[in-house]
Amino acid sequence: MTAATTYLPTAFPAHGSPNWIDLYTDQVDQAKEFYAQLFKWDFRNRFSLVAETTGAEERTQESFVAIRGGDTTAELVDTQPAFEDMTMPSAWHCNVYVDNLEHALIAVEKMGGTVLSGPARRGAMATVATIADPEEAVLTLWEADEAAGLVATDESGTLSWLELETPNLVRAVDFYAAVFGWEANLVLNEDGLGQDDAIRFTKRGRQVAIAVSTPLEGMPASWCPVFAARDVDLYTVSAVRLGAVVMVEPWRSPVGRQACLVDPTGAAFALVGPQRPGVDEL
């Protein structure tokens, strides 16, 4: 690479801003190959985590920072050393920046959420804790020590926002307003009318997340990253060629052209990009 790798933004993000995404997978080599080809990510080994110590035996867990254009875009964490005796599903983990982790965790529990793990140090980067909202959608909260989070966002092949599927939009609005100070508005359709099944979350005027109703009764609530794409249709074709599975074909949504996919390791993600004038919904 010709550009110098940058790990720190010029300023810390606002409290409640999505700031980091991790793919936890036991198929890290396959994931690296997929995202390198799809998004043109490069990878650098950042550190090894002690996964388990048994007597004199120490097993390590490798972590790979994804770089695009010299800036951080994501991280891939190899779960194989920690769970070599079992198969753990691959999944993207979404992180949100908080000014004060202790205060944020108090708000989580007050609003009916659960602290699943932490607080714990993440090397020299941050202190983190993993929480579940009242519908059990999981997020990690990140209080910075040396690193505020991602540098590259809102460019093709980088994080654009987070998307929540939940069976209870009203409860989600109340919870995330209390924990992150997110402002909520109905997503408007092309006629300028609000949709009852989609909420846009903003922070200081910037869109940070979208919440939509779960498409089927009984589906668990979940978060996934939404990556920017210059041409969602072309990226979708490329992803399928590289081994991904399309869950929702490219379509004309009120917030841009979107598609939902599962990568070759089994982790779900979404794409968003400009509308294609004159192209019918697929």
Stockholm file with secondary structure:
# STOCKHOLM 1.0

chainA/1-282         MTAATTYLPTAFPAHGSPNWIDLYTDQVDQAKEFYAQLFKWDFRNRFSLVAETTGAEERTQESFVAIRGGDTTAELVDTQPAFEDMTMPSAWHCNVYVDNLEHALIAVEKMGGTVLSGPARRGAMATVATIADPEEAVLTLWEADEAAGLVATDESGTLSWLELETPNLVRAVDFYAAVFGWEANLVLNEDGLGQDDAIRFTKRGRQVAIAVSTPLEGMPASWCPVFAARDVDLYTVSAVRLGAVVMVEPWRSPVGRQACLVDPTGAAFALVGPQRPGVDEL
#=GR chainA/1-282 SS CCSCCBCSCSSCCCTTCEEEEEEEESCHHHHHHHHHHHHCCEEEEEEEEEEEEETTEEEEEEEEEEEETTEEEEEEEECTTTTTTSCCCCEEEEEEECSCHHHHHHHHHHTTCEEEEEEEEETTTEEEEEEECTTCCEEEEEEESSCCCCSCBSSTTSEEEEEEEESCHHHHHHHHHHHHCCEEEEEECTTSCEEEEEEEEEETTEEEEEEEECSSTTCCCEEEEEEECSCHHHHHHHHHHTTCEEEEEEEEETTEEEEEEECTTSCEEEEEECCCTTCCCC
#=GC SS_cons         CCSCCBCSCSSCCCTTCEEEEEEEESCHHHHHHHHHHHHCCEEEEEEEEEEEEETTEEEEEEEEEEEETTEEEEEEEECTTTTTTSCCCCEEEEEEECSCHHHHHHHHHHTTCEEEEEEEEETTTEEEEEEECTTCCEEEEEEESSCCCCSCBSSTTSEEEEEEEESCHHHHHHHHHHHHCCEEEEEECTTSCEEEEEEEEEETTEEEEEEEECSSTTCCCEEEEEEECSCHHHHHHHHHHTTCEEEEEEEEETTEEEEEEECTTSCEEEEEECCCTTCCCC
//
